[in-house]
């Protein structure tokens, strides 16, 4: 009877152990499925690089614990199946304890895995929330950038609109000295004659006569105009014919020549560097015509050689007349038959010719000594004929300014 009871007990414990073993195997399978599910979730969350290492550690830890539990279950099977083992009941109790312990361990492991998975999930959710916040911030930053760009463009537009217009360039008004220099150069280019004033000729002195320099810009400008008035009365290119004959001329404007006894002087000592010095004077233009004819006469003397200008001229004077003596009856005083316009004309033949030519150029009406048959008219026509002969710019078909009253 006792043996049957023992047999029943052994059978019951065997059945119990087998049941417990089956439960352990079943739970192991479930646990393995949960681990695989956790692994899959972790792998899904593994897209975030910051949690890759943590996920791997959790999986590895779970696998190690699972292996331990499988080994323990295997040991339990061995103890139940092996009939040679003694103290089956004790072993069963021990196994029961181990089973209980294993269940606790399993629960702890499962809870630990679940907690880790939940932590990873929470972190993943935090990452997702963080990513959403970052995306939102990026969108906001992009919007802010666009708004800033628009604002900057708007501000730039306002700046452009508010920018003051570029100032117009300041026109530098030339000084009178600069105007004089420009004007003087224009006259030189037009007529070929150089013009000087101020200190431009240094300490030059006309045949030893002291000169007072002209430096006032306004006075210089006034007399430049007078020079232009005079030179414009001659045929175009007239003076260039003399200059091209290697007889250039410089007109030098001064305030005074000597102590005022001279109105103008022509320095013809060097034909290749002739200078006409003339002072400011009420009869400036008439004087300039006079001095210019001295310049013209020097050219005619070169062109008429070997014939003598003086010899041909003397034939137009009274028989026996010698220049350097003054005979008032020969000077025009209103009566016909005069040979000289004034007493100064009797100084020498050059002054006689220059005085007549200046009258021909300056006179505004015909005087009686220009009537036909008058000796002075004959002298004037002789000058006109010489100019027509020795200047290419003068033609007999064109009445020049000096011919107005004599033909």
C-alpha positions as CSV (number, residue, x, y, z in Angstrom):
1,X,0.0,0.0,0.0
2,X,2.8,2.3,0.9
3,X,4.5,1.5,-2.3
4,X,1.4,2.5,-4.3
5,X,1.2,5.7,-2.5
6,X,4.8,6.4,-3.2
7,X,4.3,5.5,-6.8
8,X,1.3,7.9,-7.0
9,X,3.3,10.6,-5.5
10,X,6.1,10.1,-7.9
11,X,3.7,10.0,-10.8
12,X,2.0,13.3,-9.6
13,X,5.3,15.0,-9.1
14,X,6.5,13.8,-12.5
15,X,3.4,15.1,-14.1
16,X,3.8,18.4,-12.2
17,X,7.4,18.7,-13.2
18,X,6.5,17.9,-16.8
19,X,3.7,20.6,-16.7
20,X,6.1,23.1,-15.1
21,X,8.7,22.2,-17.7
22,X,6.1,22.7,-20.5
23,X,5.1,26.0,-19.1
24,X,8.7,27.1,-18.9
25,X,9.2,26.1,-22.6
26,X,6.1,27.9,-23.6
27,X,7.1,31.0,-21.7
28,X,10.6,30.8,-23.3
29,X,9.0,30.8,-26.7
30,X,6.8,33.8,-25.8
31,X,9.8,35.5,-24.3
32,X,11.7,34.9,-27.5
33,X,8.8,36.4,-29.5
34,X,8.8,39.4,-27.2
35,X,12.5,39.8,-27.6
36,X,12.2,39.6,-31.4
37,X,9.4,42.2,-31.3
38,X,11.5,44.4,-29.1
39,X,14.4,43.9,-31.5
40,X,12.2,44.8,-34.4
41,X,11.0,48.0,-32.7
42,X,14.5,48.9,-31.8
43,X,15.6,48.3,-35.4
44,X,12.7,50.5,-36.5
45,X,13.9,53.1,-34.1
46,X,17.5,52.5,-35.1
47,X,17.1,55.2,-37.9
48,X,18.2,57.6,-35.3
49,X,22.0,57.3,-35.0
50,X,22.1,58.6,-31.4
51,X,20.3,55.4,-30.1
52,X,22.0,52.6,-32.2
53,X,24.5,51.7,-29.5
54,X,21.8,51.5,-26.8
55,X,19.6,49.3,-28.8
56,X,22.4,46.8,-29.5
57,X,23.3,46.6,-25.8
58,X,19.6,45.9,-24.9
59,X,19.3,43.1,-27.5
60,X,22.7,41.5,-26.5
61,X,21.7,41.6,-22.8
62,X,18.3,40.0,-23.6
63,X,19.9,37.2,-25.7
64,X,22.5,36.4,-22.9
65,X,19.7,36.1,-20.3
66,X,17.6,34.0,-22.6
67,X,20.5,31.6,-23.2
68,X,21.0,31.2,-19.4
69,X,17.3,30.5,-18.9
70,X,17.3,27.9,-21.7
71,X,20.2,26.1,-20.1
72,X,18.5,26.1,-16.8
73,X,15.3,24.6,-18.3
74,X,17.4,21.9,-20.0
75,X,18.9,21.0,-16.6
76,X,15.4,20.7,-15.2
77,X,14.5,18.3,-17.9
78,X,17.5,16.2,-17.3
79,X,16.6,15.9,-13.7
80,X,13.0,14.9,-14.3
81,X,13.7,12.3,-17.1
82,X,16.8,10.7,-15.5
83,X,15.5,7.7,-13.2
84,X,18.9,7.2,-11.7
85,X,18.8,10.5,-9.9
86,X,18.1,10.3,-6.2
87,X,16.0,12.4,-4.0
88,X,13.5,13.2,-6.8
89,X,11.2,15.0,-4.4
90,X,14.0,17.1,-3.1
91,X,15.1,17.9,-6.5
92,X,11.6,18.6,-7.5
93,X,11.4,21.1,-4.6
94,X,14.7,22.5,-5.6
95,X,13.4,22.7,-9.2
96,X,10.3,24.3,-8.0
97,X,12.4,26.9,-6.2
98,X,14.5,27.4,-9.3
99,X,11.3,27.6,-11.3
100,X,10.0,30.3,-9.0
101,X,13.4,32.0,-9.1
102,X,13.5,31.8,-12.9
103,X,10.0,33.2,-13.1
104,X,11.1,36.1,-11.0
105,X,14.2,36.5,-13.1
106,X,12.1,36.2,-16.2
107,X,9.7,38.8,-14.9
108,X,12.6,41.1,-13.9
109,X,14.3,40.5,-17.3
110,X,11.0,41.1,-19.1
111,X,10.3,44.2,-17.0
112,X,13.8,45.4,-17.6
113,X,13.5,44.8,-21.4
114,X,10.1,46.4,-21.4
115,X,11.5,49.4,-19.5
116,X,14.4,49.7,-21.8
117,X,12.2,49.4,-24.8
118,X,9.8,52.0,-23.3
119,X,12.9,54.2,-22.6
120,X,14.1,53.8,-26.2
121,X,10.5,54.4,-27.4
122,X,10.3,57.5,-25.3
123,X,13.7,58.7,-26.5
124,X,12.6,57.9,-30.0
125,X,9.5,59.9,-29.5
126,X,11.6,62.7,-28.0
127,X,13.8,62.5,-31.0
128,X,10.7,62.7,-33.3
129,X,9.4,65.6,-31.2
130,X,12.8,67.2,-31.4
131,X,13.0,66.6,-35.1
132,X,9.5,68.2,-35.5
133,X,10.7,71.1,-33.4
134,X,13.8,71.4,-35.5
135,X,11.8,71.3,-38.7
136,X,9.4,73.8,-37.2
137,X,12.3,76.0,-36.3
138,X,13.8,75.6,-39.7
139,X,10.5,76.5,-41.3
140,X,10.2,79.4,-39.0
141,X,13.9,80.4,-39.7
142,X,13.2,80.1,-43.4
143,X,10.1,82.2,-43.1
144,X,12.1,84.7,-41.0
145,X,14.8,84.7,-43.6
146,X,12.3,85.3,-46.4
147,X,10.7,88.0,-44.3
148,X,14.2,89.4,-43.6
149,X,15.1,89.2,-47.3
150,X,11.8,91.0,-48.2
151,X,12.5,93.5,-45.4
152,X,16.0,94.0,-46.6
153,X,14.8,94.4,-50.2
154,X,12.2,96.8,-49.0
155,X,14.7,98.7,-46.9
156,X,17.1,98.8,-49.9
157,X,14.3,100.2,-52.0
158,X,13.7,102.8,-49.4
159,X,17.4,103.5,-49.2
160,X,17.6,103.9,-52.9
161,X,14.6,106.1,-52.9
162,X,16.0,108.2,-50.0
163,X,19.5,108.4,-51.5
164,X,20.1,112.0,-52.6
165,X,20.7,112.6,-56.3
166,X,24.3,112.8,-57.3
167,X,25.5,116.3,-57.2
168,X,26.1,117.9,-60.5
169,X,29.8,118.3,-61.3
170,X,31.1,121.7,-60.2
171,X,32.0,123.7,-63.3
172,X,35.3,125.4,-62.7
173,X,35.0,129.0,-63.9
174,X,38.3,129.9,-65.5
175,X,40.2,132.9,-64.2
176,X,40.8,135.9,-66.3
177,X,44.4,134.9,-66.7
178,X,43.2,131.5,-68.1
179,X,40.7,133.2,-70.4
180,X,43.5,135.5,-71.7
181,X,45.8,132.5,-72.3
182,X,43.1,130.6,-74.2
183,X,42.2,133.7,-76.3
184,X,45.8,134.5,-77.0
185,X,46.4,130.9,-78.3
186,X,43.3,131.2,-80.5
187,X,44.7,134.4,-82.1
188,X,48.1,132.8,-82.6
189,X,46.6,129.8,-84.3
190,X,44.5,132.0,-86.6
191,X,47.1,134.5,-87.7
192,X,50.4,132.8,-87.1
193,X,51.7,135.8,-85.0
194,X,52.8,135.1,-81.5
195,X,51.6,137.4,-78.7
196,X,53.3,137.9,-75.3
197,X,52.7,139.9,-72.2
198,X,53.7,140.1,-68.5
199,X,57.0,138.4,-67.8
200,X,56.9,136.1,-70.8
201,X,59.8,137.8,-72.5
202,X,61.9,138.1,-69.3
203,X,64.2,141.1,-69.4
204,X,63.8,141.8,-73.1
205,X,64.5,145.5,-74.0
206,X,63.6,146.9,-77.4
207,X,66.8,148.4,-78.8
208,X,67.9,149.5,-75.3
209,X,64.6,151.2,-74.5
210,X,63.2,150.5,-71.0
211,X,59.8,148.6,-71.0
212,X,57.1,148.6,-68.4
213,X,55.4,145.2,-68.4
214,X,51.7,144.8,-68.8
215,X,50.4,142.4,-66.0
216,X,46.7,143.5,-65.4
217,X,44.6,140.6,-66.7
218,X,41.7,142.9,-67.6
219,X,43.9,145.3,-69.5
220,X,45.5,142.4,-71.3
221,X,42.2,141.1,-72.4
222,X,41.2,144.5,-73.7
223,X,44.3,144.8,-75.9
224,X,44.0,141.2,-77.1
225,X,40.6,142.2,-78.5
226,X,42.2,145.2,-80.2
227,X,44.9,143.0,-81.7
228,X,42.2,140.8,-83.1
229,X,40.4,143.8,-84.6
230,X,43.5,144.9,-86.4
231,X,44.7,141.5,-87.7
232,X,41.2,140.6,-89.0
233,X,41.4,143.4,-91.6
234,X,44.2,141.6,-93.5
235,X,43.6,138.8,-96.0
236,X,43.5,135.3,-94.6
237,X,47.1,133.9,-94.5
238,X,48.6,137.2,-95.3
239,X,51.1,137.2,-92.3
240,X,51.8,133.5,-92.7
241,X,53.5,134.3,-96.1
242,X,56.0,136.5,-94.2
243,X,56.4,133.9,-91.4
244,X,57.0,131.1,-94.0
245,X,59.8,133.3,-95.4
246,X,61.6,132.7,-92.1
247,X,60.6,136.0,-90.6
248,X,58.3,135.2,-87.6
249,X,56.9,138.0,-85.5
250,X,56.0,138.3,-81.8
251,X,53.7,141.2,-80.6
252,X,54.7,142.2,-77.1
253,X,52.1,144.1,-75.1
254,X,53.5,146.5,-72.5
255,X,52.2,149.3,-70.3
256,X,54.9,151.8,-71.5
257,X,57.8,152.0,-73.9
258,X,60.6,154.3,-72.5
259,X,59.2,157.3,-70.8
260,X,56.2,157.4,-73.0
261,X,57.9,159.0,-76.0
262,X,57.2,155.9,-78.1
263,X,53.9,154.3,-78.9
264,X,55.5,151.2,-80.5
265,X,58.7,149.8,-81.8
266,X,59.7,147.1,-84.3
267,X,62.9,145.3,-83.5
268,X,64.1,144.0,-86.9
269,X,67.8,143.4,-85.9
270,X,67.3,139.7,-86.3
271,X,64.9,138.9,-89.1
272,X,64.3,135.3,-87.8
273,X,63.2,136.7,-84.4
274,X,61.4,140.0,-85.0
275,X,59.5,141.6,-82.1
276,X,56.9,144.3,-82.2
277,X,56.6,146.1,-78.9
278,X,53.5,148.2,-78.4
279,X,52.0,150.0,-75.4
280,X,48.4,150.7,-74.2
281,X,47.4,153.8,-76.0
282,X,44.3,155.6,-77.3
283,X,45.5,155.2,-80.9
284,X,46.6,151.6,-80.3
285,X,45.0,150.2,-83.5
286,X,46.4,152.9,-85.8
287,X,49.8,152.4,-84.1
288,X,49.7,148.7,-84.6
289,X,48.9,149.1,-88.3
290,X,51.9,151.4,-88.5
291,X,54.3,149.0,-86.8
292,X,52.9,146.0,-88.8
293,X,53.8,147.8,-92.0
294,X,57.4,148.1,-90.8
295,X,57.3,144.3,-90.5
296,X,55.7,144.1,-94.0
297,X,58.3,146.5,-95.4
298,X,61.1,144.3,-94.1
299,X,59.6,141.5,-96.1
300,X,59.2,143.6,-99.2
301,X,62.8,144.7,-99.0
302,X,63.8,141.0,-99.1
303,X,61.5,140.2,-101.9
304,X,62.3,143.3,-104.1
305,X,66.0,142.9,-103.9
306,X,68.2,143.7,-105.7
307,X,65.9,146.7,-106.4
308,X,65.8,149.2,-103.6
309,X,62.5,150.1,-102.0
310,X,63.9,153.5,-101.0
311,X,65.1,154.5,-104.5
312,X,61.7,153.8,-106.1
313,X,60.0,155.6,-103.3
314,X,62.1,158.7,-103.5
315,X,60.9,159.3,-107.0
316,X,57.5,160.1,-105.6
317,X,58.9,163.0,-103.4
318,X,59.7,166.6,-104.4
319,X,62.8,167.0,-106.4
320,X,65.8,167.6,-104.1
321,X,63.9,166.4,-101.0
322,X,66.0,164.6,-98.4
323,X,64.5,162.7,-95.5
324,X,65.5,164.0,-92.1
325,X,64.6,167.6,-92.8
326,X,61.2,169.0,-92.1
327,X,59.6,171.3,-94.7
328,X,56.1,172.3,-93.5
329,X,54.9,173.3,-96.9
330,X,55.2,169.6,-98.0
331,X,53.0,168.5,-95.1
332,X,49.2,168.3,-95.7
333,X,47.4,171.2,-94.0
334,X,44.2,171.1,-96.1
335,X,45.6,172.5,-99.2
336,X,46.2,170.3,-102.3
337,X,49.6,169.3,-103.5
338,X,51.0,167.9,-100.2
339,X,53.5,165.1,-100.2
340,X,53.4,164.1,-96.5
341,X,50.5,163.5,-94.2
342,X,52.4,165.0,-91.2
343,X,55.9,166.2,-90.3
344,X,56.8,162.8,-88.8
345,X,56.5,161.3,-92.3
346,X,59.6,163.3,-93.3
347,X,61.8,161.4,-90.8
348,X,62.7,158.6,-93.2
349,X,61.1,156.7,-96.1
350,X,60.2,153.8,-93.7
351,X,58.2,156.1,-91.4
352,X,56.7,157.9,-94.4
353,X,55.4,154.5,-95.8
354,X,54.2,153.2,-92.5
355,X,52.4,156.5,-91.7
356,X,50.6,156.4,-95.0
357,X,49.6,152.7,-94.7
358,X,48.3,153.2,-91.1
359,X,46.1,156.0,-92.5
360,X,44.9,153.8,-95.3
361,X,43.9,151.1,-92.8
362,X,42.4,153.3,-90.1
363,X,40.6,156.0,-92.0
364,X,36.8,156.0,-91.8
365,X,36.2,158.5,-94.6
366,X,38.0,159.7,-97.7
367,X,40.2,162.7,-97.3
368,X,41.0,165.3,-99.9
369,X,44.6,164.1,-100.3
370,X,43.1,160.9,-101.7
371,X,41.6,162.7,-104.7
372,X,43.0,162.1,-108.1
373,X,46.3,163.8,-108.9
374,X,47.3,164.3,-105.3
375,X,51.0,163.2,-104.6
376,X,49.9,161.4,-101.4
377,X,47.4,159.3,-103.4
378,X,50.2,158.3,-105.8
379,X,52.3,157.1,-102.8
380,X,49.3,155.1,-101.4
381,X,48.7,153.4,-104.7
382,X,52.4,152.5,-105.0
383,X,52.1,150.6,-101.7
384,X,49.0,148.8,-102.8
385,X,50.7,147.7,-106.1
386,X,53.7,146.3,-104.2
387,X,51.4,144.3,-101.9
388,X,49.5,143.0,-104.8
389,X,52.8,142.0,-106.5
390,X,54.6,140.2,-103.7
391,X,51.8,138.6,-101.7
392,X,49.9,135.6,-103.1
393,X,47.0,136.2,-100.7
394,X,46.4,139.7,-102.3
395,X,44.8,139.8,-105.8
396,X,44.0,142.7,-108.1
397,X,40.5,141.4,-108.5
398,X,39.7,141.8,-104.8
399,X,39.6,145.2,-103.2
400,X,41.4,144.9,-99.9
401,X,40.8,147.0,-96.8
402,X,43.6,149.4,-97.6
403,X,42.2,150.1,-101.0
404,X,38.8,151.4,-100.0
405,X,39.5,155.1,-100.6
406,X,42.3,155.0,-103.2
407,X,40.6,153.4,-106.2
